[in-house]
Amino acid sequence: MKRALIILLLAFAGCSVWDNQAGCPEPLLSVIFTPGEETRSPSEASENAVTHLSILLYREGTTLPYAFGSISGGSLPLSIDSGTYTVYAIVNFPSFTPTSSTRPSDIASMTSNLTDNSRSALVMSGSVKAIISSSGTVAVPVLRHTSKVTLQSVSVDFSGTYLEGKSILLRKCYLSNVWGSCSFGAASSGAAPEATVPSAGGSWYNLHGYSTSAADELIYAALSTTVADGTTCSDRQYFYCTPNPSTVRTSDVLPCCTRLVLEVSAGDDENTCHYHIDLPGMSPNSAYSVSVSIGYYGGDSPESNLGRLDISAEVSVEDYTVSEMPVTL
């Protein structure tokens, strides 16, 4: 599966290294961007928005930054010499403050937490090696630290069961067994995010079921939607989670995989039943699309094993849309 990129376009201008005219300035790196949100669905995040940007430039063969800085809009001038650089971009992670002693290995050792993200600003990172001379453009590819899960549709088919002709009421939809952190990746990978291996004693959200947390904005939706037997609800719900690479499908063993959970009232029963869809082996910057068909009464808890007639789900993994984000330098 290809991983889609956001491209930060870094433009620079200055004198050539061969230009010996008196008073010729050094090439000037001036980062300029305007924070904002793109058009989106009401429950969908601004997946390409940049509200904060940190840039670090390392000259070839060095491990300390030649130039660095952070901005939340406006302009950031950075004076540099012509040469070969590795350019690091850390996006929407304002808790990170680059310094003159920040090494690539320091960036690689960092992790982002799920709550560092919001629907208006998803954490992203990446780097590129570039030759900077008198003028030109550097494209820095950055990847999101989150996985996107979309509930595309819920269909009901109770034919041949005691619930035939009955409706369901969708009450809640959320992600359970959500791992809390994502790594900025090995130094050799250039700060490309990597899913961290979860542990039983680590940071989890909605472990074994829903529990109110600071991450609700990203992984929980309260609903009140009726779906009649023989019909389909296509009101999409969007969720964003830190990628959980676990492929363990039983919650009896930790770490277990992330799940999409539906809490439903079926027929005339006002009690809540549950349906879950496993999402094993998640990766950063990947989108998971889920379509659900309900055919019987669900389980009595979010972790209940479901019979083969209860639910069927189609899960597909998609590439994120490639978009270019012009940042003038």
Sequence and secondary structure as in RCSB ss.txt:
>XXXX:A:sequence
MKRALIILLLAFAGCSVWDNQAGCPEPLLSVIFTPGEETRSPSEASENAVTHLSILLYREGTTLPYAFGSISGGS
LPLSIDSGTYTVYAIVNFPSFTPTSSTRPSDIASMTSNLTDNSRSALVMSGSVKAIISSSGTVAVPVLRHTSKVT
LQSVSVDFSGTYLEGKSILLRKCYLSNVWGSCSFGAASSGAAPEATVPSAGGSWYNLHGYSTSAADELIYAALST
TVADGTTCSDRQYFYCTPNPSTVRTSDVLPCCTRLVLEVSAGDDENTCHYHIDLPGMSPNSAYSVSVSIGYYGGD
SPESNLGRLDISAEVSVEDYTVSEMPVTL
>XXXX:A:secstr
     EEEEEEEE   TT   TT    EEEEEE        TTS  TT  S EEEEEEETT SS SEEEEESSEE
EEEE  SEEEEEEEEES TT    TT  HHHHHT EEEGGG BTTB  EEEEEEEEE SEEEEEEEEEESSEEEE
EEEEEE  TTSTTTT  EEEEEEEEESEE EEE   GGGTS  EE    TTS EESTTS    TTHHHHEEEEEE
EE TT EE   EEEEE         TTSSS  EEEEEEEEETT  S EEEEEEE S  TTEEEEEEEEE S  BS
STT    TTTEEEEEEEEE   EEEEEB 
